[in-house]
C-alpha cells in the first residue's frame, strides 16, 4: 500500500481525553505522546484506505451495473431505475437526525458500526431471496419490490451514519494533505473497482445456475467484504463527539514543514447559537446552492447511461462492465494528479474548469448506436473521459466541503449539505425517469441534452464560493 507522508510537527497539545483508539488513549502533553499521536494518524490513514478498498467491493456488488443488470433481467421499468437511484439520495434527509444522534454518542467508531453494520447486513435478506426464490416462490416483480425495500432501509441507516463518518475522517486527515491523501485513497478504491467489476460481471454472466443466481452469489461475497471494511475502522483514531462539540477544536496550519497542531480549550456553545451560525454562513450557503443544483443536473441523466447501453443498445453485461473498468482505471490513474493539483491551485478552480467538461459529457452520448465503431472505440473513449473528469469533481467537491465548514459541529454542516444534495439528486433522477419512461427512444437523448444544460448553469454559483487558504 502507498503510504501517506506525515512530516514531523511541533508537540501536539491535548488538554482533555478526546482522541482515542481501542488500543490507545492520548491524555498527557508529553513529547512521547506527540509521537504516539503521529503514529496513530499514520495507522488511521492506512486503515481508512483499506476501509475504502473493501467497501468498494461491497459497492460493486450492491450497486452500479450489476444491480442494474439484475433489475433489467427481472423486467424492471425506467421508473424503477429512477427510484433505485433516487432512494439513496432522498434518504439523505435523515442525515440531520443522524448528525444529532451521533453528536450525543461517545464514539464515532461504535456509532458507525451500528448504522453501517446493520445497513450492510440487510442485504442478506435480498441475497437469501435471490438464492431461494424458487423454493420460496418469489416472482420477478416481488424480487424487484424486495430490492427497492432493501435499498431503502439500507440507505436510511447509511444516511444516519454518513455525516458522523465524514466528520470523523475530516478530523483524522490533516488539512494540507487532504488532496494527496484522498487522491491516494480514491485511487486505491478505483483500482479495486477496476479489477472487481469485470470479474463480477463475468461471474454473473457465466454462472451455471443463471445470471440471477450468479448475482446472488456475488452479493453474498460483497456483504462479507463490506463487514471487513467496517473492521478496518477499528484501527482508526476514535473521536468522542460529545467532547469535541463542547470544546473549541481547531487546527493550526503553520508551515510546509510542520503538521497541524491540535489545540483544545473549553468554549461551550448552545445549539441555538450553532444553528444560527450555520444559516448566517453565506459562503456555506453559496456552496449549498451550487452543490444542490449540480446534483440535480447530474442525476437527470447519470442513472440512465447503463440503462441506455443494456436496454436500448442491447449490449451484453460483460461488455458494459468492461466499460466500467475502463472508467475506473482512468479515475485511478488521474485522481492522484488531481489531488496534488488541488493542494497547489485549490479545489474551486478545478471544479469550474473540469465542471464545464463534465457538463458537456451527456451531449457526447447523443448519436451513440450499436455499430462496431461505437462499441469498440467511441464508448470506451467516452468512459475513459468520464472517469478522468468525474474523479476530479468528486475529489474536489469533497475537499471543498471539508474546507469551508468549521471543525465544531462538523457533522451538522455535512448533514445539511447531504440533505440538500440528496433531495436535489432524487428530484433529478425522478425527472429523468419520467422523461425516459414516457418519451420512448427520443426521451433518453432529450434528457441527456437537458442534463448538459443544467450542469452548465449549476457551475455559476460556484464562482462566488470562497475557498479558505487559497
C-alpha positions as CSV (number, residue, x, y, z in Angstrom):
1,X,0.0,0.0,0.0
2,X,1.2,3.5,-0.7
3,X,1.9,5.3,2.5
4,X,0.8,8.9,3.1
5,X,3.7,11.1,4.2
6,X,3.3,12.8,7.6
7,X,6.1,15.1,8.4
8,X,7.3,16.0,11.8
9,X,5.4,18.5,13.8
10,X,5.5,20.6,17.0
11,X,4.2,18.7,20.0
12,X,0.5,18.1,20.0
13,X,-1.3,19.6,22.9
14,X,-4.2,17.6,24.3
15,X,-5.7,19.0,27.4
16,X,-8.6,16.6,27.6
17,X,-9.0,13.0,26.6
18,X,-10.8,13.3,23.3
19,X,-8.8,11.2,20.9
20,X,-8.7,7.5,21.4
21,X,-8.2,4.2,19.6
22,X,-9.4,0.9,21.1
23,X,-5.7,0.3,21.9
24,X,-4.6,3.9,22.7
25,X,-5.7,6.9,24.7
26,X,-3.8,10.1,24.5
27,X,-4.2,12.3,27.6
28,X,-0.9,13.9,28.5
29,X,1.1,16.7,27.0
30,X,4.4,14.8,26.8
31,X,6.6,14.8,23.7
32,X,6.3,11.0,23.6
33,X,2.6,11.2,23.3
34,X,3.1,13.6,20.4
35,X,4.9,10.8,18.6
36,X,2.3,8.3,19.5
37,X,-0.3,10.7,18.1
38,X,1.5,11.0,14.8
39,X,1.9,7.2,14.6
40,X,-1.8,6.8,15.3
41,X,-2.6,9.2,12.5
42,X,-0.4,7.2,10.1
43,X,-2.2,4.0,11.2
44,X,-5.6,5.6,10.8
45,X,-4.9,6.8,7.3
46,X,-3.8,3.3,6.2
47,X,-6.8,1.7,7.9
48,X,-9.1,4.2,6.2
49,X,-7.5,3.3,2.8
50,X,-8.2,-0.4,3.4
51,X,-11.7,0.5,4.5
52,X,-12.2,2.2,1.1
53,X,-10.9,-0.8,-0.8
54,X,-13.1,-3.4,1.0
55,X,-16.1,-1.0,0.9
56,X,-15.6,-0.7,-2.9
57,X,-16.1,-4.5,-3.3
58,X,-19.3,-4.2,-1.3
59,X,-20.4,-1.2,-3.5
60,X,-19.7,-3.2,-6.7
61,X,-22.0,-6.0,-5.5
62,X,-24.8,-3.8,-4.2
63,X,-25.0,-1.1,-6.9
64,X,-23.9,0.1,-10.3
65,X,-24.0,-2.1,-13.4
66,X,-24.5,-5.4,-11.5
67,X,-27.6,-4.3,-9.7
68,X,-28.9,-2.5,-12.8
69,X,-28.5,-5.7,-14.9
70,X,-30.2,-7.7,-12.1
71,X,-33.2,-5.5,-12.2
72,X,-33.3,-5.4,-16.0
73,X,-33.3,-9.3,-16.0
74,X,-36.4,-9.1,-13.8
75,X,-38.1,-6.7,-16.3
76,X,-37.8,-3.5,-14.3
77,X,-39.0,-0.3,-16.0
78,X,-37.1,3.0,-16.3
79,X,-39.2,4.3,-13.4
80,X,-37.7,1.6,-11.2
81,X,-34.2,2.6,-12.3
82,X,-35.0,6.2,-11.4
83,X,-36.3,5.1,-8.0
84,X,-33.2,3.0,-7.4
85,X,-31.0,6.0,-7.9
86,X,-33.2,8.5,-6.1
87,X,-33.8,6.5,-2.9
88,X,-30.1,6.7,-1.6
89,X,-30.2,10.4,-2.3
90,X,-33.6,11.2,-0.9
91,X,-32.9,9.4,2.4
92,X,-30.2,11.9,3.0
93,X,-33.0,13.9,4.5
94,X,-32.4,11.8,7.7
95,X,-28.7,13.0,7.9
96,X,-29.5,15.9,10.2
97,X,-31.2,13.4,12.5
98,X,-28.2,11.2,12.2
99,X,-25.9,14.1,13.0
100,X,-28.0,15.0,16.0
101,X,-27.8,11.4,17.3
102,X,-24.1,11.0,16.6
103,X,-23.2,14.1,18.5
104,X,-24.7,12.6,21.6
105,X,-22.8,9.3,21.2
106,X,-19.4,8.7,22.9
107,X,-17.6,7.1,19.9
108,X,-17.6,7.7,16.2
109,X,-16.4,4.1,15.6
110,X,-19.3,2.4,17.5
111,X,-21.8,4.7,16.0
112,X,-20.6,3.8,12.5
113,X,-20.6,0.1,13.4
114,X,-24.3,0.3,14.5
115,X,-25.5,2.3,11.5
116,X,-23.4,1.0,8.6
117,X,-23.1,-2.5,10.0
118,X,-26.8,-3.1,10.2
119,X,-27.3,-1.4,6.8
120,X,-24.9,-3.9,5.1
121,X,-26.3,-6.9,6.8
122,X,-29.8,-6.0,5.5
123,X,-28.6,-7.0,2.0
124,X,-28.5,-10.6,3.3
125,X,-32.3,-10.6,3.0
126,X,-32.1,-9.9,-0.7
127,X,-29.3,-12.5,-1.2
128,X,-31.4,-15.1,0.5
129,X,-34.4,-14.1,-1.6
130,X,-32.5,-14.5,-4.8
131,X,-30.9,-17.8,-4.0
132,X,-34.1,-19.3,-2.5
133,X,-36.6,-17.6,-4.9
134,X,-37.5,-21.0,-6.5
135,X,-38.2,-22.5,-3.1
136,X,-39.9,-19.5,-1.5
137,X,-41.9,-18.8,-4.7
138,X,-40.9,-15.2,-5.2
139,X,-41.9,-13.7,-8.6
140,X,-39.9,-11.3,-10.6
141,X,-42.0,-8.3,-9.5
142,X,-41.7,-9.3,-5.9
143,X,-37.9,-9.5,-6.2
144,X,-37.9,-6.0,-7.7
145,X,-40.0,-4.8,-4.7
146,X,-37.7,-6.6,-2.2
147,X,-34.7,-5.0,-3.9
148,X,-36.2,-1.5,-3.5
149,X,-37.1,-2.1,0.1
150,X,-33.6,-3.3,1.0
151,X,-32.1,-0.3,-0.8
152,X,-34.5,2.0,1.1
153,X,-33.8,0.7,4.6
154,X,-30.1,0.2,4.0
155,X,-29.8,3.7,2.7
156,X,-31.8,5.1,5.6
157,X,-29.3,3.5,8.1
158,X,-26.4,4.6,6.0
159,X,-27.8,8.2,5.9
160,X,-27.9,8.2,9.7
161,X,-24.2,7.4,9.8
162,X,-22.7,9.3,6.9
163,X,-22.3,12.7,8.4
164,X,-20.7,11.3,11.5
165,X,-18.3,9.2,9.4
166,X,-17.3,12.2,7.3
167,X,-16.7,14.4,10.4
168,X,-14.6,11.6,11.8
169,X,-12.5,11.4,8.7
170,X,-12.2,15.2,8.5
171,X,-10.6,15.3,12.0
172,X,-8.1,12.5,11.1
173,X,-6.8,13.8,7.8
174,X,-4.5,16.9,8.1
175,X,-5.9,19.7,6.0
176,X,-2.9,20.3,3.8
177,X,-2.7,16.6,3.0
178,X,-6.3,16.2,2.0
179,X,-5.8,16.5,-1.7
180,X,-2.9,14.0,-1.8
181,X,-4.4,11.6,0.8
182,X,-7.9,11.4,-0.8
183,X,-6.3,11.1,-4.2
184,X,-4.4,8.0,-3.0
185,X,-7.4,6.6,-1.1
186,X,-9.7,7.1,-4.1
187,X,-7.1,5.7,-6.4
188,X,-6.9,2.5,-4.4
189,X,-10.7,2.3,-4.5
190,X,-10.7,2.9,-8.3
191,X,-8.1,0.1,-8.7
192,X,-10.3,-2.3,-6.7
193,X,-13.3,-1.3,-8.8
194,X,-11.2,-1.8,-12.0
195,X,-10.4,-5.3,-11.0
196,X,-13.7,-6.4,-9.4
197,X,-16.3,-5.1,-11.8
198,X,-15.2,-7.2,-14.8
199,X,-14.6,-10.3,-12.6
200,X,-18.0,-9.9,-11.0
201,X,-19.6,-9.3,-14.4
202,X,-18.1,-12.5,-15.8
203,X,-19.1,-14.5,-12.7
204,X,-22.7,-13.3,-13.1
205,X,-23.0,-13.8,-16.8
206,X,-21.3,-17.3,-16.8
207,X,-22.8,-18.7,-13.5
208,X,-24.1,-22.2,-14.2
209,X,-27.3,-21.5,-12.3
210,X,-28.2,-18.4,-14.4
211,X,-27.4,-14.7,-14.1
212,X,-29.9,-14.2,-11.3
213,X,-28.4,-16.8,-9.0
214,X,-24.9,-15.6,-10.1
215,X,-25.7,-12.2,-8.8
216,X,-26.9,-13.7,-5.6
217,X,-23.6,-15.4,-5.0
218,X,-21.7,-12.2,-5.9
219,X,-23.9,-10.3,-3.4
220,X,-23.0,-12.6,-0.6
221,X,-19.3,-12.1,-1.3
222,X,-19.8,-8.4,-1.4
223,X,-21.5,-8.4,2.0
224,X,-18.6,-10.2,3.6
225,X,-16.2,-7.6,2.2
226,X,-18.5,-4.9,3.5
227,X,-18.2,-6.2,7.0
228,X,-14.4,-6.5,6.8
229,X,-14.3,-2.8,5.7
230,X,-16.0,-1.8,9.0
231,X,-13.5,-3.9,10.9
232,X,-10.7,-1.7,9.4
233,X,-12.3,1.3,11.1
234,X,-11.3,-0.3,14.4
235,X,-7.7,0.8,13.8
236,X,-8.6,4.5,13.2
237,X,-8.2,7.1,15.9
238,X,-11.6,7.2,17.5
239,X,-13.3,10.5,18.3
240,X,-15.7,11.4,21.1
241,X,-18.3,13.8,19.6
242,X,-19.5,14.9,23.0
243,X,-16.1,16.2,24.0
244,X,-15.4,17.6,20.5
245,X,-18.6,19.6,20.5
246,X,-18.3,21.1,24.0
247,X,-14.8,22.3,23.2
248,X,-13.4,24.7,20.7
249,X,-11.3,22.4,18.4
250,X,-9.2,23.9,15.7
251,X,-6.3,23.0,13.5
252,X,-3.4,25.5,13.3
253,X,-1.7,25.3,10.0
254,X,1.8,26.5,10.5
255,X,4.4,26.0,7.7
256,X,5.0,23.5,4.9
257,X,7.5,21.6,7.2
258,X,5.0,21.1,10.0
259,X,1.7,19.3,10.6
260,X,-1.3,20.8,12.2
261,X,-1.1,21.2,16.0
262,X,-4.3,20.3,17.7
263,X,-5.4,22.7,20.4
264,X,-8.3,22.1,22.8
265,X,-9.8,24.6,25.1
266,X,-13.1,25.0,26.8
267,X,-15.6,27.1,24.9
268,X,-19.2,26.0,25.4
269,X,-21.8,26.9,22.7
270,X,-25.6,26.5,22.7
271,X,-27.4,24.5,20.0
272,X,-29.5,27.6,19.0
273,X,-26.4,29.7,18.5
274,X,-24.8,26.9,16.4
275,X,-27.9,26.6,14.1
276,X,-28.0,30.4,13.7
277,X,-24.3,30.4,12.8
278,X,-24.9,27.9,10.1
279,X,-27.6,30.0,8.4
280,X,-25.5,33.1,8.7
281,X,-22.6,31.5,7.0
282,X,-23.1,32.9,3.5
283,X,-20.1,31.1,2.0
284,X,-21.6,27.7,3.1
285,X,-25.0,28.7,1.7
286,X,-23.5,29.6,-1.7
287,X,-21.8,26.2,-1.7
288,X,-25.1,24.6,-0.9
289,X,-26.7,26.3,-3.9
290,X,-24.0,25.1,-6.2
291,X,-23.9,21.5,-4.7
292,X,-27.7,21.0,-4.8
293,X,-28.2,22.3,-8.3
294,X,-25.2,20.3,-9.5
295,X,-26.5,17.1,-8.0
296,X,-29.9,17.7,-9.7
297,X,-28.3,18.3,-13.1
298,X,-26.0,15.3,-12.9
299,X,-28.7,12.9,-11.8
300,X,-31.1,13.8,-14.5
301,X,-29.0,11.6,-16.8
302,X,-26.5,9.6,-14.7
303,X,-28.7,6.6,-13.8
304,X,-29.7,6.1,-17.4
305,X,-26.3,5.6,-19.2
306,X,-26.2,1.9,-18.2
307,X,-29.9,1.5,-18.9
308,X,-29.3,3.0,-22.4
309,X,-26.5,0.5,-23.2
310,X,-28.3,-2.5,-21.8
311,X,-31.8,-1.8,-22.9
312,X,-31.6,0.4,-26.0
313,X,-28.2,-0.8,-27.5
314,X,-28.7,-4.4,-26.2
315,X,-25.1,-4.7,-25.1
316,X,-24.0,-7.7,-23.0
317,X,-23.5,-7.1,-19.3
318,X,-19.8,-8.3,-19.6
319,X,-19.2,-5.6,-22.2
320,X,-20.8,-2.9,-20.1
321,X,-18.8,-3.9,-17.1
322,X,-15.6,-3.7,-19.2
323,X,-16.5,-0.1,-19.9
324,X,-17.0,0.5,-16.2
325,X,-13.5,-0.9,-15.6
326,X,-12.0,1.5,-18.2
327,X,-13.7,4.3,-16.4
328,X,-12.4,3.2,-13.0
329,X,-8.9,2.8,-14.5
330,X,-8.9,6.4,-15.8
331,X,-10.1,7.6,-12.4
332,X,-7.4,5.6,-10.7
333,X,-4.6,7.0,-12.9
334,X,-5.7,10.6,-12.7
335,X,-7.1,11.1,-9.2
336,X,-3.6,11.3,-7.5
337,X,-2.7,14.0,-10.0
338,X,-6.0,15.9,-9.3
339,X,-5.2,15.6,-5.6
340,X,-1.7,17.1,-5.9
341,X,-3.0,19.8,-8.2
342,X,-5.9,20.7,-5.8
343,X,-3.4,21.2,-3.0
344,X,-1.4,23.6,-5.2
345,X,-4.1,25.7,-7.0
346,X,-7.2,25.0,-5.0
347,X,-10.3,22.9,-5.5
348,X,-12.6,25.7,-6.8
349,X,-10.6,26.3,-9.9
350,X,-10.5,22.7,-10.8
351,X,-14.3,22.4,-10.2
352,X,-15.0,25.2,-12.6
353,X,-12.8,24.2,-15.5
354,X,-13.4,20.4,-15.3
355,X,-17.0,21.0,-14.4
356,X,-17.5,22.5,-17.9
357,X,-16.1,19.3,-19.5
358,X,-18.3,17.1,-17.3
359,X,-21.3,19.3,-18.2
360,X,-20.7,18.6,-21.9
361,X,-20.4,14.8,-21.4
362,X,-24.1,13.8,-21.8
363,X,-24.1,15.6,-25.2
364,X,-21.4,13.1,-26.3
365,X,-23.9,10.3,-25.8
366,X,-26.3,11.7,-28.4
367,X,-25.8,9.7,-31.6
368,X,-24.3,6.6,-29.9
369,X,-25.6,3.4,-31.6
370,X,-24.8,-0.3,-31.5
371,X,-22.4,-0.3,-34.5
372,X,-18.9,-1.6,-34.2
373,X,-17.2,1.9,-34.3
374,X,-19.3,3.0,-31.3
375,X,-18.9,-0.3,-29.3
376,X,-15.1,-0.7,-29.7
377,X,-13.9,2.9,-29.9
378,X,-16.3,5.7,-29.0
379,X,-17.9,4.1,-25.9
380,X,-14.5,3.1,-24.4
381,X,-13.1,6.6,-25.0
382,X,-16.2,8.1,-23.6
383,X,-16.0,6.1,-20.4
384,X,-12.2,6.9,-20.0
385,X,-13.0,10.6,-20.4
386,X,-15.8,10.4,-17.9
387,X,-13.6,8.5,-15.4
388,X,-10.8,11.1,-15.6
389,X,-13.1,14.2,-15.3
390,X,-15.5,12.9,-12.7
391,X,-12.6,11.8,-10.5
392,X,-11.6,15.5,-10.2
393,X,-15.2,16.6,-9.5
394,X,-15.8,14.0,-6.7
395,X,-12.5,14.7,-5.1
396,X,-12.7,18.5,-5.2
397,X,-16.3,18.6,-4.1
398,X,-15.4,16.6,-1.1
399,X,-12.3,18.7,-0.3
400,X,-14.3,21.9,-0.7
401,X,-16.9,20.8,1.7
402,X,-14.3,19.8,4.3
403,X,-12.5,23.1,3.8
404,X,-15.4,25.6,4.2
405,X,-17.1,24.2,7.3
406,X,-15.8,24.9,10.8
407,X,-14.5,22.0,12.9
408,X,-17.0,22.4,15.6
409,X,-20.3,20.5,14.9
410,X,-19.0,19.5,11.5
411,X,-21.4,16.7,11.2
412,X,-24.3,19.1,11.3
413,X,-22.9,21.0,8.3
414,X,-22.2,17.8,6.4
415,X,-25.7,16.5,7.2
416,X,-27.3,19.7,5.8
417,X,-25.2,19.6,2.7
418,X,-26.0,15.9,2.1
419,X,-29.7,16.5,2.7
420,X,-29.9,19.3,0.2
421,X,-27.8,17.3,-2.4
422,X,-30.0,14.2,-1.7
423,X,-33.3,15.9,-2.3
424,X,-31.9,17.6,-5.4
425,X,-30.4,14.4,-6.8
426,X,-33.6,12.5,-6.1
427,X,-35.6,15.2,-7.9
428,X,-33.1,14.8,-10.8
429,X,-33.5,11.1,-11.1
430,X,-37.3,11.4,-10.8
431,X,-37.4,13.9,-13.7
432,X,-35.1,11.7,-15.7
433,X,-37.1,8.6,-15.0
434,X,-40.4,10.1,-16.2
435,X,-38.8,11.6,-19.3
436,X,-37.2,8.2,-20.2
437,X,-40.4,6.3,-19.5
438,X,-42.9,8.4,-21.5
439,X,-40.9,9.7,-24.4
440,X,-39.7,6.4,-25.9
441,X,-36.3,6.4,-27.7
442,X,-36.1,10.2,-28.0
443,X,-36.7,10.6,-24.3
444,X,-33.2,9.4,-23.3
445,X,-31.5,11.6,-25.8
446,X,-33.6,14.6,-24.7
447,X,-32.8,14.1,-21.0
448,X,-29.0,13.9,-21.9
449,X,-29.3,17.3,-23.6
450,X,-31.3,18.7,-20.6
451,X,-28.7,17.4,-18.2
452,X,-25.9,19.1,-20.0
453,X,-27.7,22.5,-20.0
454,X,-28.5,22.2,-16.3
455,X,-24.9,21.2,-15.4
456,X,-23.5,24.4,-17.1
457,X,-26.0,26.6,-15.1
458,X,-25.0,24.8,-11.9
459,X,-21.4,26.0,-12.2
460,X,-22.4,29.7,-11.9
461,X,-22.9,29.8,-8.1
462,X,-19.6,28.1,-7.5
463,X,-17.8,31.2,-8.9
464,X,-18.9,33.1,-5.8
465,X,-17.8,30.5,-3.2
466,X,-14.6,31.4,-1.4
467,X,-12.2,28.6,-0.6
468,X,-10.1,29.0,2.6
469,X,-6.3,29.2,2.4
470,X,-6.2,29.9,-1.4
